[in-house]
Amino acid sequence: MEEEVKLLILYASQTGNALDAAERLGREAERRGCPVTVLSTDEFDAGSLPNEKIVVFVVSTTGQGDTPDSLKVVCLFK
């Protein structure tokens, strides 16, 4: 029996716009029968990123195109 692949949607947002988009994307994936997890990048352990099969990042910038604070941890992952 094959292991079920789960879609991981990670979002980073200062004002909530990316959260809204990530949740909409997650609902659409579930509606189409795709198991999904939606998490903020600051709730996710970046060290486990290489173990994920399918990841979608939803990010909205803030101010003058600045990176959201919660994304900086993932960006520093090596």
mmJSON file of the N, C-alpha and C atoms, coordinates in Angstrom:
{"data_MODEL":{"atom_site":{
"group_PDB":["ATOM","ATOM","ATOM","ATOM","ATOM","ATOM","ATOM","ATOM","ATOM","ATOM","ATOM","ATOM","ATOM","ATOM","ATOM","ATOM","ATOM","ATOM","ATOM","ATOM","ATOM","ATOM","ATOM","ATOM","ATOM","ATOM","ATOM","ATOM","ATOM","ATOM","ATOM","ATOM","ATOM","ATOM","ATOM","ATOM","ATOM","ATOM","ATOM","ATOM","ATOM","ATOM","ATOM","ATOM","ATOM","ATOM","ATOM","ATOM","ATOM","ATOM","ATOM","ATOM","ATOM","ATOM","ATOM","ATOM","ATOM","ATOM","ATOM","ATOM","ATOM","ATOM","ATOM","ATOM","ATOM","ATOM","ATOM","ATOM","ATOM","ATOM","ATOM","ATOM","ATOM","ATOM","ATOM","ATOM","ATOM","ATOM","ATOM","ATOM","ATOM","ATOM","ATOM","ATOM","ATOM","ATOM","ATOM","ATOM","ATOM","ATOM","ATOM","ATOM","ATOM","ATOM","ATOM","ATOM","ATOM","ATOM","ATOM","ATOM","ATOM","ATOM","ATOM","ATOM","ATOM","ATOM","ATOM","ATOM","ATOM","ATOM","ATOM","ATOM","ATOM","ATOM","ATOM","ATOM","ATOM","ATOM","ATOM","ATOM","ATOM","ATOM","ATOM","ATOM","ATOM","ATOM","ATOM","ATOM","ATOM","ATOM","ATOM","ATOM","ATOM","ATOM","ATOM","ATOM","ATOM","ATOM","ATOM","ATOM","ATOM","ATOM","ATOM","ATOM","ATOM","ATOM","ATOM","ATOM","ATOM","ATOM","ATOM","ATOM","ATOM","ATOM","ATOM","ATOM","ATOM","ATOM","ATOM","ATOM","ATOM","ATOM","ATOM","ATOM","ATOM","ATOM","ATOM","ATOM","ATOM","ATOM","ATOM","ATOM","ATOM","ATOM","ATOM","ATOM","ATOM","ATOM","ATOM","ATOM","ATOM","ATOM","ATOM","ATOM","ATOM","ATOM","ATOM","ATOM","ATOM","ATOM","ATOM","ATOM","ATOM","ATOM","ATOM","ATOM","ATOM","ATOM","ATOM","ATOM","ATOM","ATOM","ATOM","ATOM","ATOM","ATOM","ATOM","ATOM","ATOM","ATOM","ATOM","ATOM","ATOM","ATOM","ATOM","ATOM","ATOM","ATOM","ATOM","ATOM","ATOM","ATOM","ATOM","ATOM","ATOM","ATOM","ATOM","ATOM","ATOM","ATOM","ATOM","ATOM","ATOM","ATOM"],
"id":[1,2,3,4,5,6,7,8,9,10,11,12,13,14,15,16,17,18,19,20,21,22,23,24,25,26,27,28,29,30,31,32,33,34,35,36,37,38,39,40,41,42,43,44,45,46,47,48,49,50,51,52,53,54,55,56,57,58,59,60,61,62,63,64,65,66,67,68,69,70,71,72,73,74,75,76,77,78,79,80,81,82,83,84,85,86,87,88,89,90,91,92,93,94,95,96,97,98,99,100,101,102,103,104,105,106,107,108,109,110,111,112,113,114,115,116,117,118,119,120,121,122,123,124,125,126,127,128,129,130,131,132,133,134,135,136,137,138,139,140,141,142,143,144,145,146,147,148,149,150,151,152,153,154,155,156,157,158,159,160,161,162,163,164,165,166,167,168,169,170,171,172,173,174,175,176,177,178,179,180,181,182,183,184,185,186,187,188,189,190,191,192,193,194,195,196,197,198,199,200,201,202,203,204,205,206,207,208,209,210,211,212,213,214,215,216,217,218,219,220,221,222,223,224,225,226,227,228,229,230,231,232,233,234],
"type_symbol":["N","C","C","N","C","C","N","C","C","N","C","C","N","C","C","N","C","C","N","C","C","N","C","C","N","C","C","N","C","C","N","C","C","N","C","C","N","C","C","N","C","C","N","C","C","N","C","C","N","C","C","N","C","C","N","C","C","N","C","C","N","C","C","N","C","C","N","C","C","N","C","C","N","C","C","N","C","C","N","C","C","N","C","C","N","C","C","N","C","C","N","C","C","N","C","C","N","C","C","N","C","C","N","C","C","N","C","C","N","C","C","N","C","C","N","C","C","N","C","C","N","C","C","N","C","C","N","C","C","N","C","C","N","C","C","N","C","C","N","C","C","N","C","C","N","C","C","N","C","C","N","C","C","N","C","C","N","C","C","N","C","C","N","C","C","N","C","C","N","C","C","N","C","C","N","C","C","N","C","C","N","C","C","N","C","C","N","C","C","N","C","C","N","C","C","N","C","C","N","C","C","N","C","C","N","C","C","N","C","C","N","C","C","N","C","C","N","C","C","N","C","C","N","C","C","N","C","C","N","C","C","N","C","C"],
"label_atom_id":["N","CA","C","N","CA","C","N","CA","C","N","CA","C","N","CA","C","N","CA","C","N","CA","C","N","CA","C","N","CA","C","N","CA","C","N","CA","C","N","CA","C","N","CA","C","N","CA","C","N","CA","C","N","CA","C","N","CA","C","N","CA","C","N","CA","C","N","CA","C","N","CA","C","N","CA","C","N","CA","C","N","CA","C","N","CA","C","N","CA","C","N","CA","C","N","CA","C","N","CA","C","N","CA","C","N","CA","C","N","CA","C","N","CA","C","N","CA","C","N","CA","C","N","CA","C","N","CA","C","N","CA","C","N","CA","C","N","CA","C","N","CA","C","N","CA","C","N","CA","C","N","CA","C","N","CA","C","N","CA","C","N","CA","C","N","CA","C","N","CA","C","N","CA","C","N","CA","C","N","CA","C","N","CA","C","N","CA","C","N","CA","C","N","CA","C","N","CA","C","N","CA","C","N","CA","C","N","CA","C","N","CA","C","N","CA","C","N","CA","C","N","CA","C","N","CA","C","N","CA","C","N","CA","C","N","CA","C","N","CA","C","N","CA","C","N","CA","C","N","CA","C","N","CA","C","N","CA","C","N","CA","C","N","CA","C","N","CA","C","N","CA","C"],
"label_alt_id":[null,null,null,null,null,null,null,null,null,null,null,null,null,null,null,null,null,null,null,null,null,null,null,null,null,null,null,null,null,null,null,null,null,null,null,null,null,null,null,null,null,null,null,null,null,null,null,null,null,null,null,null,null,null,null,null,null,null,null,null,null,null,null,null,null,null,null,null,null,null,null,null,null,null,null,null,null,null,null,null,null,null,null,null,null,null,null,null,null,null,null,null,null,null,null,null,null,null,null,null,null,null,null,null,null,null,null,null,null,null,null,null,null,null,null,null,null,null,null,null,null,null,null,null,null,null,null,null,null,null,null,null,null,null,null,null,null,null,null,null,null,null,null,null,null,null,null,null,null,null,null,null,null,null,null,null,null,null,null,null,null,null,null,null,null,null,null,null,null,null,null,null,null,null,null,null,null,null,null,null,null,null,null,null,null,null,null,null,null,null,null,null,null,null,null,null,null,null,null,null,null,null,null,null,null,null,null,null,null,null,null,null,null,null,null,null,null,null,null,null,null,null,null,null,null,null,null,null,null,null,null,null,null,null],
"label_comp_id":["MET","MET","MET","GLU","GLU","GLU","GLU","GLU","GLU","GLU","GLU","GLU","VAL","VAL","VAL","LYS","LYS","LYS","LEU","LEU","LEU","LEU","LEU","LEU","ILE","ILE","ILE","LEU","LEU","LEU","TYR","TYR","TYR","ALA","ALA","ALA","SER","SER","SER","GLN","GLN","GLN","THR","THR","THR","GLY","GLY","GLY","ASN","ASN","ASN","ALA","ALA","ALA","LEU","LEU","LEU","ASP","ASP","ASP","ALA","ALA","ALA","ALA","ALA","ALA","GLU","GLU","GLU","ARG","ARG","ARG","LEU","LEU","LEU","GLY","GLY","GLY","ARG","ARG","ARG","GLU","GLU","GLU","ALA","ALA","ALA","GLU","GLU","GLU","ARG","ARG","ARG","ARG","ARG","ARG","GLY","GLY","GLY","CYS","CYS","CYS","PRO","PRO","PRO","VAL","VAL","VAL","THR","THR","THR","VAL","VAL","VAL","LEU","LEU","LEU","SER","SER","SER","THR","THR","THR","ASP","ASP","ASP","GLU","GLU","GLU","PHE","PHE","PHE","ASP","ASP","ASP","ALA","ALA","ALA","GLY","GLY","GLY","SER","SER","SER","LEU","LEU","LEU","PRO","PRO","PRO","ASN","ASN","ASN","GLU","GLU","GLU","LYS","LYS","LYS","ILE","ILE","ILE","VAL","VAL","VAL","VAL","VAL","VAL","PHE","PHE","PHE","VAL","VAL","VAL","VAL","VAL","VAL","SER","SER","SER","THR","THR","THR","THR","THR","THR","GLY","GLY","GLY","GLN","GLN","GLN","GLY","GLY","GLY","ASP","ASP","ASP","THR","THR","THR","PRO","PRO","PRO","ASP","ASP","ASP","SER","SER","SER","LEU","LEU","LEU","LYS","LYS","LYS","VAL","VAL","VAL","VAL","VAL","VAL","CYS","CYS","CYS","LEU","LEU","LEU","PHE","PHE","PHE","LYS","LYS","LYS"],
"label_asym_id":["A","A","A","A","A","A","A","A","A","A","A","A","A","A","A","A","A","A","A","A","A","A","A","A","A","A","A","A","A","A","A","A","A","A","A","A","A","A","A","A","A","A","A","A","A","A","A","A","A","A","A","A","A","A","A","A","A","A","A","A","A","A","A","A","A","A","A","A","A","A","A","A","A","A","A","A","A","A","A","A","A","A","A","A","A","A","A","A","A","A","A","A","A","A","A","A","A","A","A","A","A","A","A","A","A","A","A","A","A","A","A","A","A","A","A","A","A","A","A","A","A","A","A","A","A","A","A","A","A","A","A","A","A","A","A","A","A","A","A","A","A","A","A","A","A","A","A","A","A","A","A","A","A","A","A","A","A","A","A","A","A","A","A","A","A","A","A","A","A","A","A","A","A","A","A","A","A","A","A","A","A","A","A","A","A","A","A","A","A","A","A","A","A","A","A","A","A","A","A","A","A","A","A","A","A","A","A","A","A","A","A","A","A","A","A","A","A","A","A","A","A","A","A","A","A","A","A","A","A","A","A","A","A","A"],
"label_entity_id":["1","1","1","1","1","1","1","1","1","1","1","1","1","1","1","1","1","1","1","1","1","1","1","1","1","1","1","1","1","1","1","1","1","1","1","1","1","1","1","1","1","1","1","1","1","1","1","1","1","1","1","1","1","1","1","1","1","1","1","1","1","1","1","1","1","1","1","1","1","1","1","1","1","1","1","1","1","1","1","1","1","1","1","1","1","1","1","1","1","1","1","1","1","1","1","1","1","1","1","1","1","1","1","1","1","1","1","1","1","1","1","1","1","1","1","1","1","1","1","1","1","1","1","1","1","1","1","1","1","1","1","1","1","1","1","1","1","1","1","1","1","1","1","1","1","1","1","1","1","1","1","1","1","1","1","1","1","1","1","1","1","1","1","1","1","1","1","1","1","1","1","1","1","1","1","1","1","1","1","1","1","1","1","1","1","1","1","1","1","1","1","1","1","1","1","1","1","1","1","1","1","1","1","1","1","1","1","1","1","1","1","1","1","1","1","1","1","1","1","1","1","1","1","1","1","1","1","1","1","1","1","1","1","1"],
"label_seq_id":[1,1,1,2,2,2,3,3,3,4,4,4,5,5,5,6,6,6,7,7,7,8,8,8,9,9,9,10,10,10,11,11,11,12,12,12,13,13,13,14,14,14,15,15,15,16,16,16,17,17,17,18,18,18,19,19,19,20,20,20,21,21,21,22,22,22,23,23,23,24,24,24,25,25,25,26,26,26,27,27,27,28,28,28,29,29,29,30,30,30,31,31,31,32,32,32,33,33,33,34,34,34,35,35,35,36,36,36,37,37,37,38,38,38,39,39,39,40,40,40,41,41,41,42,42,42,43,43,43,44,44,44,45,45,45,46,46,46,47,47,47,48,48,48,49,49,49,50,50,50,51,51,51,52,52,52,53,53,53,54,54,54,55,55,55,56,56,56,57,57,57,58,58,58,59,59,59,60,60,60,61,61,61,62,62,62,63,63,63,64,64,64,65,65,65,66,66,66,67,67,67,68,68,68,69,69,69,70,70,70,71,71,71,72,72,72,73,73,73,74,74,74,75,75,75,76,76,76,77,77,77,78,78,78],
"pdbx_PDB_ins_code":[null,null,null,null,null,null,null,null,null,null,null,null,null,null,null,null,null,null,null,null,null,null,null,null,null,null,null,null,null,null,null,null,null,null,null,null,null,null,null,null,null,null,null,null,null,null,null,null,null,null,null,null,null,null,null,null,null,null,null,null,null,null,null,null,null,null,null,null,null,null,null,null,null,null,null,null,null,null,null,null,null,null,null,null,null,null,null,null,null,null,null,null,null,null,null,null,null,null,null,null,null,null,null,null,null,null,null,null,null,null,null,null,null,null,null,null,null,null,null,null,null,null,null,null,null,null,null,null,null,null,null,null,null,null,null,null,null,null,null,null,null,null,null,null,null,null,null,null,null,null,null,null,null,null,null,null,null,null,null,null,null,null,null,null,null,null,null,null,null,null,null,null,null,null,null,null,null,null,null,null,null,null,null,null,null,null,null,null,null,null,null,null,null,null,null,null,null,null,null,null,null,null,null,null,null,null,null,null,null,null,null,null,null,null,null,null,null,null,null,null,null,null,null,null,null,null,null,null,null,null,null,null,null,null],
"Cartn_x":[0.833,0.0,0.879,0.584,1.378,1.076,2.122,1.953,1.247,0.254,-0.478,0.397,0.521,1.317,0.409,0.906,0.14,0.771,-0.078,0.36,0.592,1.726,2.028,2.006,1.168,1.106,1.66,2.752,3.372,3.136,2.692,2.439,3.251,3.581,4.29,3.611,3.133,2.357,2.469,2.496,2.46,1.022,0.242,-1.09,-2.224,-1.909,-2.94,-3.346,-2.838,-3.211,-2.75,-1.527,-1.027,-1.776,-2.155,-2.951,-4.272,-4.941,-6.213,-6.038,-5.01,-4.765,-4.4,-3.586,-3.193,-4.394,-5.271,-6.47,-7.39,-7.532,-8.356,-7.761,-6.446,-5.757,-5.929,-5.825,-6.004,-7.415,-8.414,-9.8,-10.03,-9.445,-9.599,-8.908,-7.734,-7.043,-7.882,-8.442,-9.286,-10.531,-11.112,-12.307,-12.028,-10.788,-10.396,-9.809,-9.903,-9.481,-8.015,-7.332,-5.912,-5.759,-5.15,-4.905,-3.916,-4.172,-3.387,-3.192,-2.052,-1.769,-1.387,-1.991,-1.689,-1.07,0.15,0.864,1.583,1.746,2.617,4.059,4.931,6.33,6.965,6.444,7.021,6.493,5.493,4.996,5.659,6.38,6.96,8.439,8.898,10.318,11.038,11.801,12.474,13.415,13.899,14.788,14.115,12.79,12.081,11.643,11.994,11.623,12.1,13.316,13.753,12.917,12.178,11.363,9.992,9.64,8.335,8.37,7.314,7.241,6.755,5.668,5.074,4.84,5.478,5.357,5.013,4.026,3.68,3.894,4.652,4.859,3.934,3.198,2.342,2.877,3.406,4.083,3.595,3.304,2.996,3.99,4.478,5.448,4.72,5.503,4.949,5.742,5.148,5.846,6.292,7.568,8.16,8.739,7.992,8.449,9.298,9.206,9.993,9.477,10.393,10.052,9.331,8.257,7.585,8.544,8.436,9.324,9.305,8.142,8.042,8.738,9.044,9.72,11.221,11.76,13.215,13.854,13.171,13.711,13.861,12.87,12.934,14.001,14.138,15.136,16.559,16.757,18.085,18.424,17.45,17.679,18.655,19.605,20.589,20.597],
"Cartn_y":[-1.184,0.0,1.25,2.161,3.384,4.336,5.033,6.062,7.267,7.791,8.944,10.197,10.9,12.123,13.285,14.072,15.209,16.507,17.399,18.724,19.578,20.229,21.151,22.563,23.404,24.812,25.628,26.322,27.187,28.64,29.439,30.849,31.742,32.924,33.947,35.273,35.923,37.141,38.053,39.342,40.319,40.773,40.9,41.485,40.487,39.242,38.224,37.903,38.639,38.368,36.985,36.607,35.283,34.177,34.42,33.445,33.181,34.241,34.094,33.284,33.604,32.897,31.435,31.179,29.804,28.975,29.571,28.849,28.548,29.498,29.252,28.123,28.153,27.106,25.744,25.725,24.491,23.931,24.804,24.352,23.775,24.417,23.923,22.563,22.402,21.107,20.016,20.302,19.328,19.013,20.014,19.81,18.854,18.881,18.018,16.688,16.426,15.137,15.03,16.147,16.14,16.435,15.514,15.818,16.985,17.88,19.107,19.536,20.165,20.829,22.266,23.214,24.631,25.141,25.67,26.159,27.468,28.276,29.437,28.944,29.663,29.251,29.272,30.082,30.084,28.936,28.204,27.006,25.745,25.854,24.71,24.598,23.375,23.12,23.05,24.081,24.158,22.982,22.37,21.214,20.011,19.958,18.825,19.106,20.255,20.606,19.588,19.068,18.077,16.789,16.535,15.322,15.483,16.693,16.954,16.687,16.059,15.731,16.919,17.566,18.666,19.845,20.975,22.169,23.359,24.131,25.377,26.495,27.511,28.678,29.793,30.381,31.525,32.671,33.683,34.774,36.109,37.014,38.381,39.304,40.253,41.194,42.277,43.048,44.117,45.4,46.51,47.794,48.023,48.206,48.446,47.163,46.073,44.788,43.999,44.326,43.624,42.205,41.31,39.923,39.848,39.069,38.893,38.26,38.665,38.157,36.637,36.019,34.579,33.783,34.409,33.692,33.661,34.559,34.677,33.405,32.669,31.424,30.389,30.269,29.302,29.712,30.993,31.465,31.21,31.152,30.901,29.421,28.556,27.112,26.693,25.85,25.34,23.841],
"Cartn_z":[0.0,0.0,0.0,-0.897,-0.988,0.156,0.577,1.604,0.984,1.694,1.199,1.292,0.175,0.136,0.542,1.47,1.975,1.477,1.015,0.591,1.833,1.89,2.98,2.421,2.99,2.603,3.756,3.5,4.502,4.095,5.039,4.736,5.654,5.145,5.923,5.629,6.675,6.48,7.687,7.45,8.536,8.788,7.72,7.848,7.694,7.34,7.207,5.786,4.801,3.413,2.954,3.29,2.892,3.628,4.869,5.619,4.904,4.508,3.797,2.513,1.746,0.49,0.743,1.768,2.098,2.528,3.316,3.747,2.572,1.654,0.454,-0.384,-0.55,-1.306,-0.625,0.7,1.452,1.314,1.385,1.211,-0.185,-1.186,-2.558,-2.729,-2.128,-2.196,-1.541,-0.364,0.322,-0.493,-1.099,-1.915,-3.069,-3.548,-4.661,-4.186,-2.876,-2.343,-1.972,-1.881,-1.527,-0.039,0.714,2.122,2.241,3.175,3.245,4.695,4.935,6.205,5.884,6.586,6.404,7.702,7.616,8.798,8.491,9.513,9.412,9.401,8.716,8.678,10.065,10.986,12.331,13.2,12.725,13.423,12.897,11.794,11.118,11.432,11.707,11.952,10.607,10.297,8.996,8.766,9.832,9.694,9.062,9.12,8.517,7.079,6.545,5.178,4.14,4.241,3.242,3.242,4.302,4.384,3.737,3.374,2.782,1.283,0.785,-0.647,-1.486,-1.033,-1.793,-0.849,-1.154,-0.321,-1.211,-0.764,-1.426,-0.411,-0.805,0.041,-0.433,0.496,0.196,1.05,0.383,1.092,0.562,1.474,1.071,1.749,0.988,1.538,2.331,3.047,3.874,3.629,3.94,3.784,2.359,2.179,0.862,0.274,0.399,-0.139,0.834,2.12,3.129,3.347,3.69,3.987,5.328,5.419,6.712,7.731,8.979,10.024,10.119,9.969,10.15,9.045,7.932,6.842,7.04,7.815,7.951,8.501,9.377,9.932,8.822,7.967,6.863,5.856,5.59,4.641,5.125,6.421,6.98,7.041,6.796,6.853,5.763,6.152,5.18,5.203],
"occupancy":[1.0,1.0,1.0,1.0,1.0,1.0,1.0,1.0,1.0,1.0,1.0,1.0,1.0,1.0,1.0,1.0,1.0,1.0,1.0,1.0,1.0,1.0,1.0,1.0,1.0,1.0,1.0,1.0,1.0,1.0,1.0,1.0,1.0,1.0,1.0,1.0,1.0,1.0,1.0,1.0,1.0,1.0,1.0,1.0,1.0,1.0,1.0,1.0,1.0,1.0,1.0,1.0,1.0,1.0,1.0,1.0,1.0,1.0,1.0,1.0,1.0,1.0,1.0,1.0,1.0,1.0,1.0,1.0,1.0,1.0,1.0,1.0,1.0,1.0,1.0,1.0,1.0,1.0,1.0,1.0,1.0,1.0,1.0,1.0,1.0,1.0,1.0,1.0,1.0,1.0,1.0,1.0,1.0,1.0,1.0,1.0,1.0,1.0,1.0,1.0,1.0,1.0,1.0,1.0,1.0,1.0,1.0,1.0,1.0,1.0,1.0,1.0,1.0,1.0,1.0,1.0,1.0,1.0,1.0,1.0,1.0,1.0,1.0,1.0,1.0,1.0,1.0,1.0,1.0,1.0,1.0,1.0,1.0,1.0,1.0,1.0,1.0,1.0,1.0,1.0,1.0,1.0,1.0,1.0,1.0,1.0,1.0,1.0,1.0,1.0,1.0,1.0,1.0,1.0,1.0,1.0,1.0,1.0,1.0,1.0,1.0,1.0,1.0,1.0,1.0,1.0,1.0,1.0,1.0,1.0,1.0,1.0,1.0,1.0,1.0,1.0,1.0,1.0,1.0,1.0,1.0,1.0,1.0,1.0,1.0,1.0,1.0,1.0,1.0,1.0,1.0,1.0,1.0,1.0,1.0,1.0,1.0,1.0,1.0,1.0,1.0,1.0,1.0,1.0,1.0,1.0,1.0,1.0,1.0,1.0,1.0,1.0,1.0,1.0,1.0,1.0,1.0,1.0,1.0,1.0,1.0,1.0,1.0,1.0,1.0,1.0,1.0,1.0,1.0,1.0,1.0,1.0,1.0,1.0],
"B_iso_or_equiv":[0.0,0.0,0.0,0.0,0.0,0.0,0.0,0.0,0.0,0.0,0.0,0.0,0.0,0.0,0.0,0.0,0.0,0.0,0.0,0.0,0.0,0.0,0.0,0.0,0.0,0.0,0.0,0.0,0.0,0.0,0.0,0.0,0.0,0.0,0.0,0.0,0.0,0.0,0.0,0.0,0.0,0.0,0.0,0.0,0.0,0.0,0.0,0.0,0.0,0.0,0.0,0.0,0.0,0.0,0.0,0.0,0.0,0.0,0.0,0.0,0.0,0.0,0.0,0.0,0.0,0.0,0.0,0.0,0.0,0.0,0.0,0.0,0.0,0.0,0.0,0.0,0.0,0.0,0.0,0.0,0.0,0.0,0.0,0.0,0.0,0.0,0.0,0.0,0.0,0.0,0.0,0.0,0.0,0.0,0.0,0.0,0.0,0.0,0.0,0.0,0.0,0.0,0.0,0.0,0.0,0.0,0.0,0.0,0.0,0.0,0.0,0.0,0.0,0.0,0.0,0.0,0.0,0.0,0.0,0.0,0.0,0.0,0.0,0.0,0.0,0.0,0.0,0.0,0.0,0.0,0.0,0.0,0.0,0.0,0.0,0.0,0.0,0.0,0.0,0.0,0.0,0.0,0.0,0.0,0.0,0.0,0.0,0.0,0.0,0.0,0.0,0.0,0.0,0.0,0.0,0.0,0.0,0.0,0.0,0.0,0.0,0.0,0.0,0.0,0.0,0.0,0.0,0.0,0.0,0.0,0.0,0.0,0.0,0.0,0.0,0.0,0.0,0.0,0.0,0.0,0.0,0.0,0.0,0.0,0.0,0.0,0.0,0.0,0.0,0.0,0.0,0.0,0.0,0.0,0.0,0.0,0.0,0.0,0.0,0.0,0.0,0.0,0.0,0.0,0.0,0.0,0.0,0.0,0.0,0.0,0.0,0.0,0.0,0.0,0.0,0.0,0.0,0.0,0.0,0.0,0.0,0.0,0.0,0.0,0.0,0.0,0.0,0.0,0.0,0.0,0.0,0.0,0.0,0.0],
"pdbx_formal_charge":[null,null,null,null,null,null,null,null,null,null,null,null,null,null,null,null,null,null,null,null,null,null,null,null,null,null,null,null,null,null,null,null,null,null,null,null,null,null,null,null,null,null,null,null,null,null,null,null,null,null,null,null,null,null,null,null,null,null,null,null,null,null,null,null,null,null,null,null,null,null,null,null,null,null,null,null,null,null,null,null,null,null,null,null,null,null,null,null,null,null,null,null,null,null,null,null,null,null,null,null,null,null,null,null,null,null,null,null,null,null,null,null,null,null,null,null,null,null,null,null,null,null,null,null,null,null,null,null,null,null,null,null,null,null,null,null,null,null,null,null,null,null,null,null,null,null,null,null,null,null,null,null,null,null,null,null,null,null,null,null,null,null,null,null,null,null,null,null,null,null,null,null,null,null,null,null,null,null,null,null,null,null,null,null,null,null,null,null,null,null,null,null,null,null,null,null,null,null,null,null,null,null,null,null,null,null,null,null,null,null,null,null,null,null,null,null,null,null,null,null,null,null,null,null,null,null,null,null,null,null,null,null,null,null],
"auth_seq_id":[1,1,1,2,2,2,3,3,3,4,4,4,5,5,5,6,6,6,7,7,7,8,8,8,9,9,9,10,10,10,11,11,11,12,12,12,13,13,13,14,14,14,15,15,15,16,16,16,17,17,17,18,18,18,19,19,19,20,20,20,21,21,21,22,22,22,23,23,23,24,24,24,25,25,25,26,26,26,27,27,27,28,28,28,29,29,29,30,30,30,31,31,31,32,32,32,33,33,33,34,34,34,35,35,35,36,36,36,37,37,37,38,38,38,39,39,39,40,40,40,41,41,41,42,42,42,43,43,43,44,44,44,45,45,45,46,46,46,47,47,47,48,48,48,49,49,49,50,50,50,51,51,51,52,52,52,53,53,53,54,54,54,55,55,55,56,56,56,57,57,57,58,58,58,59,59,59,60,60,60,61,61,61,62,62,62,63,63,63,64,64,64,65,65,65,66,66,66,67,67,67,68,68,68,69,69,69,70,70,70,71,71,71,72,72,72,73,73,73,74,74,74,75,75,75,76,76,76,77,77,77,78,78,78],
"auth_comp_id":["MET","MET","MET","GLU","GLU","GLU","GLU","GLU","GLU","GLU","GLU","GLU","VAL","VAL","VAL","LYS","LYS","LYS","LEU","LEU","LEU","LEU","LEU","LEU","ILE","ILE","ILE","LEU","LEU","LEU","TYR","TYR","TYR","ALA","ALA","ALA","SER","SER","SER","GLN","GLN","GLN","THR","THR","THR","GLY","GLY","GLY","ASN","ASN","ASN","ALA","ALA","ALA","LEU","LEU","LEU","ASP","ASP","ASP","ALA","ALA","ALA","ALA","ALA","ALA","GLU","GLU","GLU","ARG","ARG","ARG","LEU","LEU","LEU","GLY","GLY","GLY","ARG","ARG","ARG","GLU","GLU","GLU","ALA","ALA","ALA","GLU","GLU","GLU","ARG","ARG","ARG","ARG","ARG","ARG","GLY","GLY","GLY","CYS","CYS","CYS","PRO","PRO","PRO","VAL","VAL","VAL","THR","THR","THR","VAL","VAL","VAL","LEU","LEU","LEU","SER","SER","SER","THR","THR","THR","ASP","ASP","ASP","GLU","GLU","GLU","PHE","PHE","PHE","ASP","ASP","ASP","ALA","ALA","ALA","GLY","GLY","GLY","SER","SER","SER","LEU","LEU","LEU","PRO","PRO","PRO","ASN","ASN","ASN","GLU","GLU","GLU","LYS","LYS","LYS","ILE","ILE","ILE","VAL","VAL","VAL","VAL","VAL","VAL","PHE","PHE","PHE","VAL","VAL","VAL","VAL","VAL","VAL","SER","SER","SER","THR","THR","THR","THR","THR","THR","GLY","GLY","GLY","GLN","GLN","GLN","GLY","GLY","GLY","ASP","ASP","ASP","THR","THR","THR","PRO","PRO","PRO","ASP","ASP","ASP","SER","SER","SER","LEU","LEU","LEU","LYS","LYS","LYS","VAL","VAL","VAL","VAL","VAL","VAL","CYS","CYS","CYS","LEU","LEU","LEU","PHE","PHE","PHE","LYS","LYS","LYS"],
"auth_asym_id":["A","A","A","A","A","A","A","A","A","A","A","A","A","A","A","A","A","A","A","A","A","A","A","A","A","A","A","A","A","A","A","A","A","A","A","A","A","A","A","A","A","A","A","A","A","A","A","A","A","A","A","A","A","A","A","A","A","A","A","A","A","A","A","A","A","A","A","A","A","A","A","A","A","A","A","A","A","A","A","A","A","A","A","A","A","A","A","A","A","A","A","A","A","A","A","A","A","A","A","A","A","A","A","A","A","A","A","A","A","A","A","A","A","A","A","A","A","A","A","A","A","A","A","A","A","A","A","A","A","A","A","A","A","A","A","A","A","A","A","A","A","A","A","A","A","A","A","A","A","A","A","A","A","A","A","A","A","A","A","A","A","A","A","A","A","A","A","A","A","A","A","A","A","A","A","A","A","A","A","A","A","A","A","A","A","A","A","A","A","A","A","A","A","A","A","A","A","A","A","A","A","A","A","A","A","A","A","A","A","A","A","A","A","A","A","A","A","A","A","A","A","A","A","A","A","A","A","A","A","A","A","A","A","A"],
"auth_atom_id":["N","CA","C","N","CA","C","N","CA","C","N","CA","C","N","CA","C","N","CA","C","N","CA","C","N","CA","C","N","CA","C","N","CA","C","N","CA","C","N","CA","C","N","CA","C","N","CA","C","N","CA","C","N","CA","C","N","CA","C","N","CA","C","N","CA","C","N","CA","C","N","CA","C","N","CA","C","N","CA","C","N","CA","C","N","CA","C","N","CA","C","N","CA","C","N","CA","C","N","CA","C","N","CA","C","N","CA","C","N","CA","C","N","CA","C","N","CA","C","N","CA","C","N","CA","C","N","CA","C","N","CA","C","N","CA","C","N","CA","C","N","CA","C","N","CA","C","N","CA","C","N","CA","C","N","CA","C","N","CA","C","N","CA","C","N","CA","C","N","CA","C","N","CA","C","N","CA","C","N","CA","C","N","CA","C","N","CA","C","N","CA","C","N","CA","C","N","CA","C","N","CA","C","N","CA","C","N","CA","C","N","CA","C","N","CA","C","N","CA","C","N","CA","C","N","CA","C","N","CA","C","N","CA","C","N","CA","C","N","CA","C","N","CA","C","N","CA","C","N","CA","C","N","CA","C","N","CA","C","N","CA","C","N","CA","C","N","CA","C","N","CA","C"],
"pdbx_PDB_model_num":[1,1,1,1,1,1,1,1,1,1,1,1,1,1,1,1,1,1,1,1,1,1,1,1,1,1,1,1,1,1,1,1,1,1,1,1,1,1,1,1,1,1,1,1,1,1,1,1,1,1,1,1,1,1,1,1,1,1,1,1,1,1,1,1,1,1,1,1,1,1,1,1,1,1,1,1,1,1,1,1,1,1,1,1,1,1,1,1,1,1,1,1,1,1,1,1,1,1,1,1,1,1,1,1,1,1,1,1,1,1,1,1,1,1,1,1,1,1,1,1,1,1,1,1,1,1,1,1,1,1,1,1,1,1,1,1,1,1,1,1,1,1,1,1,1,1,1,1,1,1,1,1,1,1,1,1,1,1,1,1,1,1,1,1,1,1,1,1,1,1,1,1,1,1,1,1,1,1,1,1,1,1,1,1,1,1,1,1,1,1,1,1,1,1,1,1,1,1,1,1,1,1,1,1,1,1,1,1,1,1,1,1,1,1,1,1,1,1,1,1,1,1,1,1,1,1,1,1,1,1,1,1,1,1]
}}}
